[in-house]
Amino acid sequence: MSHTVVVDGTTVTVGAQTRLPTLRKAIGIAHETTAFYRTNDVIRILDDSEPVATQVPDGAVIEFRSGPIGPDTDLEADDRRGSNGD
């Protein structure tokens, strides 16, 4: 089952098993960036080893950032990977 995400204002279709390294390469984003999306004022960091479609809702806007994300940066994260509290 395909899934759509938005990256840099462009809608991209990803397959059910597409992972972030493949997505980064396809759209020309450096591999060392951190991928995340925002939902209700919460930043959720994405895991490179999990399929994109299982981590974000259909139509989500995925952002990429080089460098840290956390309390000491302009982006504070509430990383809930694996919490099943989505």
ZARO-232130 format. One record per atom (N, C-alpha, C): residue number from 1; x, y, z; atom name. Coordinates in steps of 0.05 Angstrom, whole numbers. Atoms other than C-alpha are relative to their C-alpha. Example, Ala and Ser with C-alpha at 12.3 -4.5 7.8 and 13.67 -1.06 7.14 Angstrom:
<sites>
1;18;-24;0;N .
1;246;-90;156;CA .
1;18;24;0;C .
2;-16;-24;-1;N .
2;273;-21;143;CA .
2;-15;22;14;C .
</sites>
This chain:
<sites>
1;17;-23;0;N .
1;0;0;0;CA .
1;18;25;0;C .
2;-16;-24;2;N .
2;29;67;-20;CA .
2;-10;21;20;C .
3;4;-20;-20;N .
3;31;128;25;CA .
3;10;26;-12;C .
4;-11;-25;9;N .
4;40;202;10;CA .
4;10;16;23;C .
5;-12;-19;-19;N .
5;84;251;47;CA .
5;7;25;-15;C .
6;-9;-25;12;N .
6;104;322;34;CA .
6;28;7;10;C .
7;-27;-7;-7;N .
7;177;341;32;CA .
7;7;25;-16;C .
8;-7;-25;14;N .
8;199;413;15;CA .
8;-22;9;-19;C .
9;23;-9;16;N .
9;129;428;-11;CA .
9;-8;-18;-23;C .
10;6;19;22;N .
10;129;369;-59;CA .
10;-12;-26;12;C .
11;13;25;-9;N .
11;82;309;-50;CA .
11;15;-23;-12;C .
12;-16;23;8;N .
12;121;244;-53;CA .
12;-16;-25;8;C .
13;13;26;-6;N .
13;91;174;-57;CA .
13;22;-19;8;C .
14;-19;20;-10;N .
14;128;122;-16;CA .
14;-14;-27;3;C .
15;11;27;-2;N .
15;118;47;-16;CA .
15;-3;-8;29;C .
16;5;9;-27;N .
16;96;8;45;CA .
16;26;-7;15;C .
17;-25;8;-13;N .
17;168;-13;59;CA .
17;23;21;-3;C .
18;-20;-20;5;N .
18;205;51;39;CA .
18;10;12;27;C .
19;-12;-11;-24;N .
19;253;74;93;CA .
19;13;27;-6;C .
20;-10;-27;3;N .
20;282;143;105;CA .
20;26;2;-16;C .
21;-24;-3;17;N .
21;351;129;75;CA .
21;-7;0;-30;C .
22;8;1;28;N .
22;317;112;9;CA .
22;-14;26;-8;C .
23;14;-25;5;N .
23;272;174;13;CA .
23;21;23;-2;C .
24;-21;-21;1;N .
24;332;219;29;CA .
24;15;0;-27;C .
25;-15;3;24;N .
25;371;192;-30;CA .
25;-16;9;-24;C .
26;17;-6;23;N .
26;312;199;-78;CA .
26;-5;30;-3;C .
27;6;-28;2;N .
27;301;272;-61;CA .
27;25;18;4;C .
28;-25;-15;-2;N .
28;374;292;-52;CA .
28;6;13;26;C .
29;-5;-11;-27;N .
29;377;303;23;CA .
29;22;-15;13;C .
30;-24;13;-12;N .
30;441;289;61;CA .
30;-8;-22;20;C .
31;7;23;-17;N .
31;441;223;98;CA .
31;3;5;30;C .
32;-4;-5;-28;N .
32;463;253;164;CA .
32;-21;17;13;C .
33;21;-17;-11;N .
33;400;294;173;CA .
33;-19;-17;17;C .
34;21;12;-16;N .
34;347;279;225;CA .
34;-27;6;-13;C .
35;26;-4;11;N .
35;277;269;198;CA .
35;-21;1;22;C .
36;21;-3;-20;N .
36;216;291;237;CA .
36;-25;12;-13;C .
37;25;-14;8;N .
37;144;314;231;CA .
37;-12;12;25;C .
38;13;-13;-22;N .
38;101;358;274;CA .
38;-29;-7;1;C .
39;28;5;-4;N .
39;34;342;303;CA .
39;-9;13;26;C .
40;10;-14;-24;N .
40;-4;387;352;CA .
40;22;11;18;C .
41;-22;-12;-14;N .
41;58;425;373;CA .
41;20;-20;12;C .
42;-19;20;-9;N .
42;97;361;384;CA .
42;17;-8;-25;C .
43;-18;8;22;N .
43;158;343;342;CA .
43;6;-30;5;C .
44;-5;29;-2;N .
44;164;268;329;CA .
44;23;-7;-19;C .
45;-24;8;15;N .
45;232;243;307;CA .
45;-5;-27;-12;C .
46;4;25;14;N .
46;230;188;255;CA .
46;24;-18;1;C .
47;-21;21;-2;N .
47;270;124;257;CA .
47;8;-9;-28;C .
48;-9;8;27;N .
48;313;108;196;CA .
48;-6;-29;-7;C .
49;3;29;6;N .
49;303;33;204;CA .
49;-29;-9;-3;C .
50;28;8;2;N .
50;227;33;204;CA .
50;-12;12;-26;C .
51;13;-11;24;N .
51;183;43;141;CA .
51;-13;27;7;C .
52;12;-26;-4;N .
52;161;115;133;CA .
52;-30;-2;4;C .
53;30;2;-1;N .
53;88;94;123;CA .
53;-10;-9;27;C .
54;9;8;-26;N .
54;86;63;192;CA .
54;5;21;22;C .
55;-8;-21;-20;N .
55;114;125;227;CA .
55;-16;26;-2;C .
56;14;-26;4;N .
56;73;182;198;CA .
56;-27;-5;-12;C .
57;26;3;13;N .
57;1;192;178;CA .
57;2;8;-30;C .
58;1;-7;28;N .
58;-16;196;104;CA .
58;-2;30;-3;C .
59;1;-29;5;N .
59;-3;266;78;CA .
59;17;17;19;C .
60;-17;-15;-19;N .
60;46;285;134;CA .
60;22;16;-14;C .
61;-23;-16;9;N .
61;98;339;123;CA .
61;24;-9;15;C .
62;-25;9;-12;N .
62;167;310;136;CA .
62;21;22;-4;C .
63;-21;-20;1;N .
63;222;359;153;CA .
63;27;-14;6;C .
64;-26;10;-5;N .
64;297;346;155;CA .
64;18;22;12;C .
65;-18;-20;-13;N .
65;349;380;199;CA .
65;27;-13;5;C .
66;-26;9;-8;N .
66;423;372;206;CA .
66;6;12;27;C .
67;-5;-9;-27;N .
67;446;377;277;CA .
67;-20;-9;20;C .
68;18;10;-21;N .
68;412;364;343;CA .
68;-28;12;1;C .
69;27;-9;-6;N .
69;339;370;361;CA .
69;-5;-6;30;C .
70;4;4;-28;N .
70;323;380;434;CA .
70;-3;25;15;C .
71;5;-23;-17;N .
71;315;427;493;CA .
71;19;24;-4;C .
72;-20;-22;3;N .
72;378;467;477;CA .
72;1;11;-28;C .
73;1;-10;27;N .
73;358;481;405;CA .
73;-26;15;-5;C .
74;25;-14;6;N .
74;304;520;370;CA .
74;-23;-20;-6;C .
75;20;21;3;N .
75;267;454;360;CA .
75;1;-19;24;C .
76;1;18;-24;N .
76;247;418;424;CA .
76;-17;-24;-7;C .
77;14;24;8;N .
77;227;346;413;CA .
77;-13;-14;23;C .
78;13;19;-18;N .
78;178;301;448;CA .
78;1;-27;-15;C .
79;-4;24;15;N .
79;205;237;419;CA .
79;-14;-23;12;C .
80;16;22;-11;N .
80;154;182;429;CA .
80;2;-25;-16;C .
81;-4;25;15;N .
81;183;127;387;CA .
81;-5;-24;18;C .
82;5;24;-14;N .
82;158;60;410;CA .
82;-18;2;24;C .
83;17;-3;-23;N .
83;110;88;462;CA .
83;-28;-9;-4;C .
84;28;6;7;N .
84;46;69;425;CA .
84;-19;20;10;C .
85;17;-22;-10;N .
85;19;135;451;CA .
85;-7;20;-21;C .
86;5;-18;21;N .
86;7;165;383;CA .
86;-28;10;0;C .
</sites>
